Amino acid sequence: MGDGEKKSPLIAVDTNVLLDLANDDELVIDALETVRRRLDGAEFIVTPTVIEEIALKAESPDTPLDRRLAHRVSGSLVYPWGFHPLNFISVRRGIVAEVARRIRREGIIPDDQVNDSLILAEAAFVGATLLLSSDSHLKDIEYARLKIVLDAADVGTPLIASPYKIVHHFF
């Protein structure tokens, strides 16, 4: 990318947003359309932990609805939805895991919510502008405390919003 070229905003999505999209949830559909309209050239990304969660749900015999939705996500992610799955090399995974540990150690996300902390750290590491999530551990986070931890790790701090908030504040 040359000097002066504006980078497209990266929008990370949580597992619950993708499952709701696969279930044709109108609120999620409206939120994604609102983001596309408001953030010109926005690129929707799916982080490695979200991909892993979808894969696990697709194989889980316990939740038939989640399994069906996860299969739909897997088949629709790139085309027709236009999301970009990310993969990290092992060195990056280690750095992301350490940032996630710091987030949990500081009590910003509960200790038992490892995947939520990883999803947040992955979004921060790639410079996501926004993380869309319906998960209360993420959407209700103390942003100022999070920013201190992520600034210390020398990564950006994505805004975190639920599809509900996007639709009701910007639609």
N, C-alpha and C positions, 0 to 999 in steps of 0.2 A: 504494500500500500504506500503510495507516494505521499509526500508532505502536502498538507492541506486537504487530503481526502478525509471525509467524515466517516468514522467507523459506525456500522450499523449497531443499534442497541441489541444486546443479547438478553433474551427473556428465558429464564430457566423455569421449568414446570415440575411440580411435585407429582408423585405417583397418583395421589388422589385426584388431581386435576385430569390426568390422562384417563383414569378409570371412569370419571364422571363424563368426560367427553365421549368415551366409547359407549356410554349409556345414554347418549344424546341429551344430556342435561342442558337445558336452555340457558341457565345462568352461566355455565362455563362457556358455551358457544358464544353468548353475548360478550362475555369478558374478553375472550380471545379476539373477537372482531373489534371490540373497543380498543384494545391494545394495538392491533394492526392499524387501525385508523389513526390513532393518536401518536404513535411512535413510528414515523415513516421509516420503512426499511427494516423494521424489527425482525430479528432472527430468533426463532424459538428453538431452544436447545434442551436436550434431555441428558442429564448427567449419568455417569456410570452406576451410581447407587440406585437411581430410579430404574434404569434398565434392568439391574439385578432384581429389584423388587417385582417388576412386571414379569420377569422370567420365572421367579419363584411362585407368583400367583397363578401363572399359566399352568404350572405343574402340580399345584396343590389340590389334593382330592377333597379337602375339607370345605371349600367354598365354591360351589358350582357357578354362582353368578360372577364372582371375582375371576374365576378361571376363564369363563366365557368372555368377559370384558377384557381381560389381559390378552387373550388371543386376538381380539379385535384390535387392541392397541398395537400389538406386534405387527399385524398385517396392514395397519393404516398409518403408522407413525411417520414414515417418510412420504409416501404417496397414499392417499391424497392430502393428508394433513399438513405436510411440509415442515415437520420437525426435524432437527438435526441431532442424531445421537452422538455423544462424545465418548471417546475412549482415552484413558490416561495411561501413560507408560508407568511402570512400577515405581520409578523414582517420584513421579508426581503423586502417585497414590500414597506413598509414605508421607510426603509433605502435607497432603490433604488430611490424612489420618491424624497427624499431629495437631493441625489447626482444629480439627473436630474435637480432639481430646481437650484442647484448651477451652473451647466453647463449653464443653460439659464440666470441666474442672472449675470454671468460673461460675457455674450454676445458671448459665444463660439458657441452656437446654438441660432437662433432667438427664442424669447419668444413664438411665435405662433406654434413652432414645438415641442410640448410636447412629442409626440410619438417618434420622432427621439432622443430626449434627454433621454427618458426612455430606448430605445433600446440600446443606447450607455452605459448608466449606468448599465443596466443588463449585457451586455457583459463584462464590466469592473469588476462588482461584482463577476462574476463566474470565472474570470481569463482568459478570451479569449485572445489568442495570436493575432488574426486577426478578424476584422469585415468586411465582404464583403458587399458593398453597392454601388448602382449607384446613390444614392441621394447626390446632391451637398452639402446639409447641413452637411452631414457626411464626404464624401470623400475629401472635400476641407477644412476641419477643420484645425485650427491652432494647430498643435500637441503640441508645447511647452507650450502653454497656457492651453490646455486640461490636459497635464501631471501634471502641478502644481495643478490644481483643484482635479484631481483624486488621486495624492499623498497625498494631505491634507485629503482626505476621506479614505485613507489607502486601496486603491484598485489599481489593475494594470491598465495600459493604453494600450489598444489594438491598434495595427496598424490598420489603416482604408484604404482599397483599393477597387477600383472598379474592376469588372471582366475584363474590358478593360485594366486596368493597369497591372493586374496579367498576362494576356495573352501576352501583348506587351512587358513586361519586363522580363518574366520568361519562356515563352512557347518555 
